[in-house]
Amino acid sequence: MDQAKARFKVFVGRITGSERLEAEGRTDGVKATIRQKVTIFRHRALGMKDSFKRGRS
């Protein structure tokens, strides 16, 4: 959802000529991408942690 909002801001910024809105959209897009990658990494780490627990039992 954050990616879509960021793309929309960039789009509207280009149409209206607002460099500030376009830059804000790009920044939001980068934040959303980083948040997504961190979430994926966290889920993988938790999965590995669970697999080690199951292996010892």
mmCIF file of the N, C-alpha and C atoms, coordinates in Angstrom:
data_MODEL
# 
_entry.id   MODEL 
# 
loop_
_atom_site.group_PDB 
_atom_site.id 
_atom_site.type_symbol 
_atom_site.label_atom_id 
_atom_site.label_alt_id 
_atom_site.label_comp_id 
_atom_site.label_asym_id 
_atom_site.label_entity_id 
_atom_site.label_seq_id 
_atom_site.pdbx_PDB_ins_code 
_atom_site.Cartn_x 
_atom_site.Cartn_y 
_atom_site.Cartn_z 
_atom_site.occupancy 
_atom_site.B_iso_or_equiv 
_atom_site.pdbx_formal_charge 
_atom_site.auth_seq_id 
_atom_site.auth_comp_id 
_atom_site.auth_asym_id 
_atom_site.auth_atom_id 
_atom_site.pdbx_PDB_model_num 
ATOM 1   N N  . MET A 1 1  ? 0.817  -1.186  0.000   1.00 0.00 ? 1  MET A N  1 
ATOM 2   C CA . MET A 1 1  ? 0.000  0.000   0.000   1.00 0.00 ? 1  MET A CA 1 
ATOM 3   C C  . MET A 1 1  ? 0.871  1.263   0.000   1.00 0.00 ? 1  MET A C  1 
ATOM 4   N N  . ASP A 1 2  ? 1.954  1.225   0.771   1.00 0.00 ? 2  ASP A N  1 
ATOM 5   C CA . ASP A 1 2  ? 2.842  2.389   0.822   1.00 0.00 ? 2  ASP A CA 1 
ATOM 6   C C  . ASP A 1 2  ? 3.496  2.651   -0.525  1.00 0.00 ? 2  ASP A C  1 
ATOM 7   N N  . GLN A 1 3  ? 3.830  1.568   -1.235  1.00 0.00 ? 3  GLN A N  1 
ATOM 8   C CA . GLN A 1 3  ? 4.431  1.718   -2.565  1.00 0.00 ? 3  GLN A CA 1 
ATOM 9   C C  . GLN A 1 3  ? 3.474  2.436   -3.512  1.00 0.00 ? 3  GLN A C  1 
ATOM 10  N N  . ALA A 1 4  ? 2.206  2.051   -3.471  1.00 0.00 ? 4  ALA A N  1 
ATOM 11  C CA . ALA A 1 4  ? 1.210  2.654   -4.352  1.00 0.00 ? 4  ALA A CA 1 
ATOM 12  C C  . ALA A 1 4  ? 1.043  4.137   -4.027  1.00 0.00 ? 4  ALA A C  1 
ATOM 13  N N  . LYS A 1 5  ? 1.023  4.460   -2.746  1.00 0.00 ? 5  LYS A N  1 
ATOM 14  C CA . LYS A 1 5  ? 0.878  5.858   -2.339  1.00 0.00 ? 5  LYS A CA 1 
ATOM 15  C C  . LYS A 1 5  ? 2.088  6.671   -2.809  1.00 0.00 ? 5  LYS A C  1 
ATOM 16  N N  . ALA A 1 6  ? 3.263  6.085   -2.705  1.00 0.00 ? 6  ALA A N  1 
ATOM 17  C CA . ALA A 1 6  ? 4.477  6.775   -3.143  1.00 0.00 ? 6  ALA A CA 1 
ATOM 18  C C  . ALA A 1 6  ? 4.453  7.007   -4.649  1.00 0.00 ? 6  ALA A C  1 
ATOM 19  N N  . ARG A 1 7  ? 4.057  5.992   -5.399  1.00 0.00 ? 7  ARG A N  1 
ATOM 20  C CA . ARG A 1 7  ? 3.984  6.143   -6.856  1.00 0.00 ? 7  ARG A CA 1 
ATOM 21  C C  . ARG A 1 7  ? 2.975  7.213   -7.246  1.00 0.00 ? 7  ARG A C  1 
ATOM 22  N N  . PHE A 1 8  ? 1.868  7.265   -6.523  1.00 0.00 ? 8  PHE A N  1 
ATOM 23  C CA . PHE A 1 8  ? 0.834  8.260   -6.809  1.00 0.00 ? 8  PHE A CA 1 
ATOM 24  C C  . PHE A 1 8  ? 1.377  9.671   -6.555  1.00 0.00 ? 8  PHE A C  1 
ATOM 25  N N  . LYS A 1 9  ? 2.123  9.843   -5.477  1.00 0.00 ? 9  LYS A N  1 
ATOM 26  C CA . LYS A 1 9  ? 2.699  11.158  -5.178  1.00 0.00 ? 9  LYS A CA 1 
ATOM 27  C C  . LYS A 1 9  ? 3.666  11.582  -6.280  1.00 0.00 ? 9  LYS A C  1 
ATOM 28  N N  . VAL A 1 10 ? 4.490  10.649  -6.737  1.00 0.00 ? 10 VAL A N  1 
ATOM 29  C CA . VAL A 1 10 ? 5.428  10.966  -7.822  1.00 0.00 ? 10 VAL A CA 1 
ATOM 30  C C  . VAL A 1 10 ? 4.651  11.351  -9.076  1.00 0.00 ? 10 VAL A C  1 
ATOM 31  N N  . PHE A 1 11 ? 3.626  10.601  -9.383  1.00 0.00 ? 11 PHE A N  1 
ATOM 32  C CA . PHE A 1 11 ? 2.799  10.852  -10.566 1.00 0.00 ? 11 PHE A CA 1 
ATOM 33  C C  . PHE A 1 11 ? 2.152  12.232  -10.492 1.00 0.00 ? 11 PHE A C  1 
ATOM 34  N N  . VAL A 1 12 ? 1.526  12.526  -9.364  1.00 0.00 ? 12 VAL A N  1 
ATOM 35  C CA . VAL A 1 12 ? 0.856  13.820  -9.201  1.00 0.00 ? 12 VAL A CA 1 
ATOM 36  C C  . VAL A 1 12 ? 1.886  14.952  -9.216  1.00 0.00 ? 12 VAL A C  1 
ATOM 37  N N  . GLY A 1 13 ? 3.035  14.722  -8.609  1.00 0.00 ? 13 GLY A N  1 
ATOM 38  C CA . GLY A 1 13 ? 4.091  15.724  -8.623  1.00 0.00 ? 13 GLY A CA 1 
ATOM 39  C C  . GLY A 1 13 ? 4.560  16.038  -10.030 1.00 0.00 ? 13 GLY A C  1 
ATOM 40  N N  . ARG A 1 14 ? 4.670  15.028  -10.857 1.00 0.00 ? 14 ARG A N  1 
ATOM 41  C CA . ARG A 1 14 ? 5.078  15.250  -12.255 1.00 0.00 ? 14 ARG A CA 1 
ATOM 42  C C  . ARG A 1 14 ? 4.014  16.017  -13.016 1.00 0.00 ? 14 ARG A C  1 
ATOM 43  N N  . ILE A 1 15 ? 2.759  15.635  -12.818 1.00 0.00 ? 15 ILE A N  1 
ATOM 44  C CA . ILE A 1 15 ? 1.669  16.287  -13.547 1.00 0.00 ? 15 ILE A CA 1 
ATOM 45  C C  . ILE A 1 15 ? 1.549  17.754  -13.152 1.00 0.00 ? 15 ILE A C  1 
ATOM 46  N N  . THR A 1 16 ? 1.618  18.012  -11.852 1.00 0.00 ? 16 THR A N  1 
ATOM 47  C CA . THR A 1 16 ? 1.429  19.386  -11.370 1.00 0.00 ? 16 THR A CA 1 
ATOM 48  C C  . THR A 1 16 ? 2.707  20.211  -11.428 1.00 0.00 ? 16 THR A C  1 
ATOM 49  N N  . GLY A 1 17 ? 3.841  19.564  -11.637 1.00 0.00 ? 17 GLY A N  1 
ATOM 50  C CA . GLY A 1 17 ? 5.107  20.277  -11.671 1.00 0.00 ? 17 GLY A CA 1 
ATOM 51  C C  . GLY A 1 17 ? 5.663  20.560  -10.289 1.00 0.00 ? 17 GLY A C  1 
ATOM 52  N N  . SER A 1 18 ? 5.133  19.880  -9.297  1.00 0.00 ? 18 SER A N  1 
ATOM 53  C CA . SER A 1 18 ? 5.585  20.078  -7.922  1.00 0.00 ? 18 SER A CA 1 
ATOM 54  C C  . SER A 1 18 ? 6.783  19.172  -7.643  1.00 0.00 ? 18 SER A C  1 
ATOM 55  N N  . GLU A 1 19 ? 7.961  19.772  -7.620  1.00 0.00 ? 19 GLU A N  1 
ATOM 56  C CA . GLU A 1 19 ? 9.174  19.002  -7.346  1.00 0.00 ? 19 GLU A CA 1 
ATOM 57  C C  . GLU A 1 19 ? 9.164  18.459  -5.924  1.00 0.00 ? 19 GLU A C  1 
ATOM 58  N N  . ARG A 1 20 ? 8.598  19.238  -4.999  1.00 0.00 ? 20 ARG A N  1 
ATOM 59  C CA . ARG A 1 20 ? 8.539  18.816  -3.600  1.00 0.00 ? 20 ARG A CA 1 
ATOM 60  C C  . ARG A 1 20 ? 7.701  17.554  -3.455  1.00 0.00 ? 20 ARG A C  1 
ATOM 61  N N  . LEU A 1 21 ? 6.540  17.526  -4.092  1.00 0.00 ? 21 LEU A N  1 
ATOM 62  C CA . LEU A 1 21 ? 5.664  16.354  -4.001  1.00 0.00 ? 21 LEU A CA 1 
ATOM 63  C C  . LEU A 1 21 ? 6.298  15.142  -4.672  1.00 0.00 ? 21 LEU A C  1 
ATOM 64  N N  . GLU A 1 22 ? 6.954  15.368  -5.790  1.00 0.00 ? 22 GLU A N  1 
ATOM 65  C CA . GLU A 1 22 ? 7.634  14.273  -6.486  1.00 0.00 ? 22 GLU A CA 1 
ATOM 66  C C  . GLU A 1 22 ? 8.769  13.712  -5.627  1.00 0.00 ? 22 GLU A C  1 
ATOM 67  N N  . ALA A 1 23 ? 9.546  14.588  -5.010  1.00 0.00 ? 23 ALA A N  1 
ATOM 68  C CA . ALA A 1 23 ? 10.644 14.151  -4.143  1.00 0.00 ? 23 ALA A CA 1 
ATOM 69  C C  . ALA A 1 23 ? 10.105 13.424  -2.918  1.00 0.00 ? 23 ALA A C  1 
ATOM 70  N N  . GLU A 1 24 ? 9.006  13.923  -2.381  1.00 0.00 ? 24 GLU A N  1 
ATOM 71  C CA . GLU A 1 24 ? 8.386  13.264  -1.225  1.00 0.00 ? 24 GLU A CA 1 
ATOM 72  C C  . GLU A 1 24 ? 7.920  11.858  -1.598  1.00 0.00 ? 24 GLU A C  1 
ATOM 73  N N  . GLY A 1 25 ? 7.363  11.715  -2.787  1.00 0.00 ? 25 GLY A N  1 
ATOM 74  C CA . GLY A 1 25 ? 6.937  10.404  -3.262  1.00 0.00 ? 25 GLY A CA 1 
ATOM 75  C C  . GLY A 1 25 ? 8.107  9.449   -3.420  1.00 0.00 ? 25 GLY A C  1 
ATOM 76  N N  . ARG A 1 26 ? 9.206  9.943   -3.949  1.00 0.00 ? 26 ARG A N  1 
ATOM 77  C CA . ARG A 1 26 ? 10.400 9.099   -4.100  1.00 0.00 ? 26 ARG A CA 1 
ATOM 78  C C  . ARG A 1 26 ? 10.934 8.667   -2.734  1.00 0.00 ? 26 ARG A C  1 
ATOM 79  N N  . THR A 1 27 ? 10.948 9.601   -1.791  1.00 0.00 ? 27 THR A N  1 
ATOM 80  C CA . THR A 1 27 ? 11.409 9.286   -0.440  1.00 0.00 ? 27 THR A CA 1 
ATOM 81  C C  . THR A 1 27 ? 10.505 8.246   0.201   1.00 0.00 ? 27 THR A C  1 
ATOM 82  N N  . ASP A 1 28 ? 9.199  8.428   0.064   1.00 0.00 ? 28 ASP A N  1 
ATOM 83  C CA . ASP A 1 28 ? 8.248  7.452   0.610   1.00 0.00 ? 28 ASP A CA 1 
ATOM 84  C C  . ASP A 1 28 ? 8.439  6.081   -0.029  1.00 0.00 ? 28 ASP A C  1 
ATOM 85  N N  . GLY A 1 29 ? 8.748  6.070   -1.322  1.00 0.00 ? 29 GLY A N  1 
ATOM 86  C CA . GLY A 1 29 ? 8.980  4.806   -2.014  1.00 0.00 ? 29 GLY A CA 1 
ATOM 87  C C  . GLY A 1 29 ? 10.194 4.072   -1.477  1.00 0.00 ? 29 GLY A C  1 
ATOM 88  N N  . VAL A 1 30 ? 11.261 4.815   -1.223  1.00 0.00 ? 30 VAL A N  1 
ATOM 89  C CA . VAL A 1 30 ? 12.475 4.209   -0.671  1.00 0.00 ? 30 VAL A CA 1 
ATOM 90  C C  . VAL A 1 30 ? 12.194 3.672   0.731   1.00 0.00 ? 30 VAL A C  1 
ATOM 91  N N  . LYS A 1 31 ? 11.481 4.450   1.543   1.00 0.00 ? 31 LYS A N  1 
ATOM 92  C CA . LYS A 1 31 ? 11.128 4.005   2.892   1.00 0.00 ? 31 LYS A CA 1 
ATOM 93  C C  . LYS A 1 31 ? 10.303 2.722   2.844   1.00 0.00 ? 31 LYS A C  1 
ATOM 94  N N  . ALA A 1 32 ? 9.337  2.663   1.926   1.00 0.00 ? 32 ALA A N  1 
ATOM 95  C CA . ALA A 1 32 ? 8.486  1.485   1.810   1.00 0.00 ? 32 ALA A CA 1 
ATOM 96  C C  . ALA A 1 32 ? 9.299  0.268   1.378   1.00 0.00 ? 32 ALA A C  1 
ATOM 97  N N  . THR A 1 33 ? 10.230 0.461   0.461   1.00 0.00 ? 33 THR A N  1 
ATOM 98  C CA . THR A 1 33 ? 11.070 -0.641  -0.001  1.00 0.00 ? 33 THR A CA 1 
ATOM 99  C C  . THR A 1 33 ? 11.939 -1.167  1.135   1.00 0.00 ? 33 THR A C  1 
ATOM 100 N N  . ILE A 1 34 ? 12.531 -0.259  1.886   1.00 0.00 ? 34 ILE A N  1 
ATOM 101 C CA . ILE A 1 34 ? 13.375 -0.674  3.011   1.00 0.00 ? 34 ILE A CA 1 
ATOM 102 C C  . ILE A 1 34 ? 12.542 -1.405  4.055   1.00 0.00 ? 34 ILE A C  1 
ATOM 103 N N  . ARG A 1 35 ? 11.359 -0.870  4.363   1.00 0.00 ? 35 ARG A N  1 
ATOM 104 C CA . ARG A 1 35 ? 10.476 -1.504  5.348   1.00 0.00 ? 35 ARG A CA 1 
ATOM 105 C C  . ARG A 1 35 ? 10.103 -2.921  4.897   1.00 0.00 ? 35 ARG A C  1 
ATOM 106 N N  . GLN A 1 36 ? 9.833  -3.073  3.606   1.00 0.00 ? 36 GLN A N  1 
ATOM 107 C CA . GLN A 1 36 ? 9.461  -4.377  3.066   1.00 0.00 ? 36 GLN A CA 1 
ATOM 108 C C  . GLN A 1 36 ? 10.627 -5.368  3.181   1.00 0.00 ? 36 GLN A C  1 
ATOM 109 N N  . LYS A 1 37 ? 11.829 -4.921  2.838   1.00 0.00 ? 37 LYS A N  1 
ATOM 110 C CA . LYS A 1 37 ? 12.993 -5.812  2.903   1.00 0.00 ? 37 LYS A CA 1 
ATOM 111 C C  . LYS A 1 37 ? 13.320 -6.206  4.338   1.00 0.00 ? 37 LYS A C  1 
ATOM 112 N N  . VAL A 1 38 ? 13.181 -5.266  5.269   1.00 0.00 ? 38 VAL A N  1 
ATOM 113 C CA . VAL A 1 38 ? 13.432 -5.571  6.679   1.00 0.00 ? 38 VAL A CA 1 
ATOM 114 C C  . VAL A 1 38 ? 12.415 -6.591  7.184   1.00 0.00 ? 38 VAL A C  1 
ATOM 115 N N  . THR A 1 39 ? 11.163 -6.431  6.779   1.00 0.00 ? 39 THR A N  1 
ATOM 116 C CA . THR A 1 39 ? 10.121 -7.375  7.190   1.00 0.00 ? 39 THR A CA 1 
ATOM 117 C C  . THR A 1 39 ? 10.405 -8.767  6.658   1.00 0.00 ? 39 THR A C  1 
ATOM 118 N N  . ILE A 1 40 ? 10.804 -8.860  5.400   1.00 0.00 ? 40 ILE A N  1 
ATOM 119 C CA . ILE A 1 40 ? 11.134 -10.160 4.809   1.00 0.00 ? 40 ILE A CA 1 
ATOM 120 C C  . ILE A 1 40 ? 12.306 -10.792 5.556   1.00 0.00 ? 40 ILE A C  1 
ATOM 121 N N  . PHE A 1 41 ? 13.342 -9.998  5.834   1.00 0.00 ? 41 PHE A N  1 
ATOM 122 C CA . PHE A 1 41 ? 14.515 -10.492 6.558   1.00 0.00 ? 41 PHE A CA 1 
ATOM 123 C C  . PHE A 1 41 ? 14.116 -10.997 7.945   1.00 0.00 ? 41 PHE A C  1 
ATOM 124 N N  . ARG A 1 42 ? 13.264 -10.223 8.633   1.00 0.00 ? 42 ARG A N  1 
ATOM 125 C CA . ARG A 1 42 ? 12.833 -10.604 9.980   1.00 0.00 ? 42 ARG A CA 1 
ATOM 126 C C  . ARG A 1 42 ? 12.063 -11.925 9.952   1.00 0.00 ? 42 ARG A C  1 
ATOM 127 N N  . HIS A 1 43 ? 11.180 -12.086 8.970   1.00 0.00 ? 43 HIS A N  1 
ATOM 128 C CA . HIS A 1 43 ? 10.417 -13.330 8.863   1.00 0.00 ? 43 HIS A CA 1 
ATOM 129 C C  . HIS A 1 43 ? 11.337 -14.524 8.591   1.00 0.00 ? 43 HIS A C  1 
ATOM 130 N N  . ARG A 1 44 ? 12.325 -14.314 7.731   1.00 0.00 ? 44 ARG A N  1 
ATOM 131 C CA . ARG A 1 44 ? 13.264 -15.402 7.448   1.00 0.00 ? 44 ARG A CA 1 
ATOM 132 C C  . ARG A 1 44 ? 14.068 -15.765 8.682   1.00 0.00 ? 44 ARG A C  1 
ATOM 133 N N  . ALA A 1 45 ? 14.502 -14.736 9.432   1.00 0.00 ? 45 ALA A N  1 
ATOM 134 C CA . ALA A 1 45 ? 15.281 -14.980 10.642  1.00 0.00 ? 45 ALA A CA 1 
ATOM 135 C C  . ALA A 1 45 ? 14.443 -15.744 11.671  1.00 0.00 ? 45 ALA A C  1 
ATOM 136 N N  . LEU A 1 46 ? 13.190 -15.370 11.818  1.00 0.00 ? 46 LEU A N  1 
ATOM 137 C CA . LEU A 1 46 ? 12.312 -16.078 12.755  1.00 0.00 ? 46 LEU A CA 1 
ATOM 138 C C  . LEU A 1 46 ? 12.086 -17.520 12.308  1.00 0.00 ? 46 LEU A C  1 
ATOM 139 N N  . GLY A 1 47 ? 11.989 -17.730 11.007  1.00 0.00 ? 47 GLY A N  1 
ATOM 140 C CA . GLY A 1 47 ? 11.836 -19.083 10.482  1.00 0.00 ? 47 GLY A CA 1 
ATOM 141 C C  . GLY A 1 47 ? 13.054 -19.937 10.761  1.00 0.00 ? 47 GLY A C  1 
ATOM 142 N N  . MET A 1 48 ? 14.231 -19.343 10.610  1.00 0.00 ? 48 MET A N  1 
ATOM 143 C CA . MET A 1 48 ? 15.462 -20.080 10.908  1.00 0.00 ? 48 MET A CA 1 
ATOM 144 C C  . MET A 1 48 ? 15.539 -20.392 12.395  1.00 0.00 ? 48 MET A C  1 
ATOM 145 N N  . LYS A 1 49 ? 15.170 -19.444 13.220  1.00 0.00 ? 49 LYS A N  1 
ATOM 146 C CA . LYS A 1 49 ? 15.182 -19.646 14.666  1.00 0.00 ? 49 LYS A CA 1 
ATOM 147 C C  . LYS A 1 49 ? 14.250 -20.803 15.038  1.00 0.00 ? 49 LYS A C  1 
ATOM 148 N N  . ASP A 1 50 ? 13.061 -20.834 14.453  1.00 0.00 ? 50 ASP A N  1 
ATOM 149 C CA . ASP A 1 50 ? 12.110 -21.909 14.723  1.00 0.00 ? 50 ASP A CA 1 
ATOM 150 C C  . ASP A 1 50 ? 12.627 -23.252 14.233  1.00 0.00 ? 50 ASP A C  1 
ATOM 151 N N  . SER A 1 51 ? 13.306 -23.260 13.094  1.00 0.00 ? 51 SER A N  1 
ATOM 152 C CA . SER A 1 51 ? 13.809 -24.526 12.565  1.00 0.00 ? 51 SER A CA 1 
ATOM 153 C C  . SER A 1 51 ? 14.919 -25.094 13.464  1.00 0.00 ? 51 SER A C  1 
ATOM 154 N N  . PHE A 1 52 ? 15.734 -24.217 14.052  1.00 0.00 ? 52 PHE A N  1 
ATOM 155 C CA . PHE A 1 52 ? 16.761 -24.695 14.984  1.00 0.00 ? 52 PHE A CA 1 
ATOM 156 C C  . PHE A 1 52 ? 16.132 -25.269 16.250  1.00 0.00 ? 52 PHE A C  1 
ATOM 157 N N  . LYS A 1 53 ? 15.058 -24.624 16.722  1.00 0.00 ? 53 LYS A N  1 
ATOM 158 C CA . LYS A 1 53 ? 14.375 -25.134 17.910  1.00 0.00 ? 53 LYS A CA 1 
ATOM 159 C C  . LYS A 1 53 ? 13.789 -26.516 17.644  1.00 0.00 ? 53 LYS A C  1 
ATOM 160 N N  . ARG A 1 54 ? 13.191 -26.698 16.475  1.00 0.00 ? 54 ARG A N  1 
ATOM 161 C CA . ARG A 1 54 ? 12.580 -27.990 16.142  1.00 0.00 ? 54 ARG A CA 1 
ATOM 162 C C  . ARG A 1 54 ? 13.642 -29.061 15.981  1.00 0.00 ? 54 ARG A C  1 
ATOM 163 N N  . GLY A 1 55 ? 14.819 -28.696 15.516  1.00 0.00 ? 55 GLY A N  1 
ATOM 164 C CA . GLY A 1 55 ? 15.886 -29.652 15.284  1.00 0.00 ? 55 GLY A CA 1 
ATOM 165 C C  . GLY A 1 55 ? 16.462 -30.216 16.576  1.00 0.00 ? 55 GLY A C  1 
ATOM 166 N N  . ARG A 1 56 ? 16.428 -29.440 17.613  1.00 0.00 ? 56 ARG A N  1 
ATOM 167 C CA . ARG A 1 56 ? 16.985 -29.893 18.902  1.00 0.00 ? 56 ARG A CA 1 
ATOM 168 C C  . ARG A 1 56 ? 16.028 -30.781 19.681  1.00 0.00 ? 56 ARG A C  1 
ATOM 169 N N  . SER A 1 57 ? 14.757 -30.626 19.460  1.00 0.00 ? 57 SER A N  1 
ATOM 170 C CA . SER A 1 57 ? 13.771 -31.373 20.254  1.00 0.00 ? 57 SER A CA 1 
ATOM 171 C C  . SER A 1 57 ? 13.700 -32.827 19.860  1.00 0.00 ? 57 SER A C  1 
# 
